[in-house]
Amino acid sequence: MNLALWIVAGLLTAVFLIGSSKMFVPRETMAAMSAASRWVEDFSPGALRALGALEVLIAAGLILPALLDIAPILVPLAATGAGVLMIGAVITRLRRGERATIVGDLIYLAMAAFVAWGRFALVPFS
């Protein structure tokens, strides 16, 4: 179970690091990339930078505390934060009527819930 939690946390870290590119890519460029990225039109550039920064913090919190053995309780807390962020993503997609692209967000939500539950209850860091 420990290995599965590490793998899922690593995958989530990669997803959130890639997603944090919204800090550097202009909003118009992101919106033109694909239909799944049209949601950025609803947010200001400052809000997108804040979301990107939050994603970097989540990515760091999913791996670094356990890897460095410094405050490993931050891992399930970061996973909980990732879950809250994904709930916001699902709500945004529902409000915009983007039901076809909601599946990825739900998968990431399930992965974050798995890591949070696993690190809080199943295999906590001692």
C-alpha positions, 0 to 999 in steps of 0.5 A: 500500500505504501508503494501505491501511495507513493506512486499516486502522490508522484503522479499527482505531483507531476499533474500539479507541476504541469498545471502550474504552467498557468503562472507563465502562459498568457491567459489568451494562449491557454484558452486557444490551446484546447476546448478543455482550457477555455475555463481560464477566460473566467479568471483574471491573470492574477487569479490564474497566477495564484492558482498556479502558485497553489498548485506548486505548493501542493506538488511540493507538499505531496512529496518533499515533506515525506522525502526529507522527513520534515513534517510528514503530516504535510503530505495528507494535508497537501492531498486534502488541499489538492482534493479541495482544489479539484472540487473547485475545478469540478464545480467550475466545469459544471457551471460552464457546462463542460461535462465532457472534460470533467472526467479528468478532474474527478480522477484527480479528485479520487487520487487526492482522496486516496493519498489523503486517506492513505496517509491519514489512516492506512499508512501514516508516516510515523 
